[in-house]
Amino acid sequence: MQTRGGHYLDGALMAHLEHVGQPETVLVYSGSHEVFQRHQGSLAHIGGATYLGPAPGTAALYDVAMLNFAWATLIGFLQTSALLGTAQVQDTTVAPC
């Protein structure tokens, strides 16, 4: 793309859509740093804009990695609950309030 004068900036929303527009909403971007800097003010209206580097796939990779972390946490709790259930221990003993 750059050989033809184009620039690419990729982004990923790290929140639910209803949070878009709030400053604490996390959005990550990767790709052209020049494009990120040029549009950083506009991107800030969507949420907190974090630049992750020049590789265009980094934002998508970060998104998938954080989703993996969330799902792994949920699956870990469900496994813990199942293990405790074998001894008739309520999972509420390890669940946050």
C-alpha positions as CSV (number, residue, x, y, z in Angstrom):
1,M,0.0,0.0,0.0
2,Q,2.8,2.4,0.9
3,T,4.5,1.9,-2.4
4,R,1.4,3.4,-4.0
5,G,1.2,6.3,-1.6
6,G,-1.4,4.8,0.7
7,H,-1.4,4.6,4.5
8,Y,-3.4,2.2,6.6
9,L,-4.4,2.5,10.3
10,D,-6.3,-0.4,11.9
11,G,-8.3,-0.2,15.1
12,A,-10.1,-2.4,17.6
13,L,-12.7,-1.4,20.1
14,M,-12.0,-3.0,23.5
15,A,-15.5,-2.4,24.9
16,H,-19.2,-2.7,24.2
17,L,-20.7,-0.4,21.6
18,E,-22.7,1.5,24.2
19,H,-19.5,2.8,25.7
20,V,-18.3,4.4,22.4
21,G,-17.8,8.2,22.9
22,Q,-16.7,8.0,26.6
23,P,-13.1,8.9,27.3
24,E,-12.5,5.8,29.4
25,T,-13.5,3.5,26.5
26,V,-10.4,1.8,25.2
27,L,-9.6,1.7,21.5
28,V,-6.3,0.4,20.2
29,Y,-4.7,1.3,16.8
30,S,-1.8,0.1,14.8
31,G,-0.4,0.8,11.4
32,S,0.6,4.2,10.1
33,H,1.8,6.4,12.9
34,E,1.4,9.4,10.6
35,V,-2.3,8.7,10.1
36,F,-2.8,8.1,13.8
37,Q,-1.1,11.4,14.8
38,R,-3.0,13.3,12.1
39,H,-6.4,12.0,13.3
40,Q,-5.7,11.5,17.0
41,G,-8.0,14.4,17.9
42,S,-10.9,12.9,16.0
43,L,-10.2,9.4,17.3
44,A,-10.3,10.8,20.9
45,H,-14.1,11.5,20.4
46,I,-14.7,7.8,20.1
47,G,-12.7,6.9,23.2
48,G,-9.2,6.7,24.6
49,A,-6.9,6.2,21.6
50,T,-3.8,4.0,22.2
51,Y,-1.2,3.5,19.4
52,L,0.4,0.0,19.5
53,G,3.0,0.3,16.7
54,P,3.5,0.3,13.0
55,A,2.5,-3.4,12.2
56,P,-1.1,-3.1,10.9
57,G,-2.2,-6.4,12.5
58,T,-1.2,-5.5,16.1
59,A,-4.5,-3.9,17.0
60,A,-6.4,-7.0,15.9
61,L,-4.0,-9.3,17.6
62,Y,-4.3,-7.3,20.8
63,D,-8.1,-7.5,20.5
64,V,-8.0,-11.3,20.1
65,A,-5.5,-11.7,23.0
66,M,-7.7,-9.7,25.4
67,L,-10.8,-11.7,24.3
68,N,-8.8,-14.8,25.0
69,F,-7.9,-13.6,28.4
70,A,-11.6,-12.8,29.2
71,W,-12.8,-16.2,28.0
72,A,-10.0,-18.0,29.8
73,T,-11.0,-16.3,33.0
74,L,-14.6,-17.3,32.6
75,I,-13.8,-20.9,31.7
76,G,-11.4,-21.0,34.6
77,F,-14.1,-20.0,37.0
78,L,-16.5,-22.5,35.5
79,Q,-13.9,-25.3,35.9
80,T,-13.3,-24.2,39.5
81,S,-17.0,-24.3,40.2
82,A,-17.3,-27.8,38.7
83,L,-14.3,-29.0,40.8
84,L,-15.7,-27.5,44.0
85,G,-19.1,-29.0,43.2
86,T,-17.6,-32.5,43.3
87,A,-17.1,-31.9,47.1
88,Q,-20.4,-30.1,47.5
89,V,-18.7,-26.8,48.1
90,Q,-20.6,-23.8,46.8
91,D,-18.9,-21.8,44.1
92,T,-19.9,-18.6,45.9
93,T,-17.0,-19.3,48.3
94,V,-14.6,-18.3,45.6
95,A,-16.8,-15.8,43.6
96,P,-16.3,-12.1,44.0
97,C,-19.1,-10.3,45.8
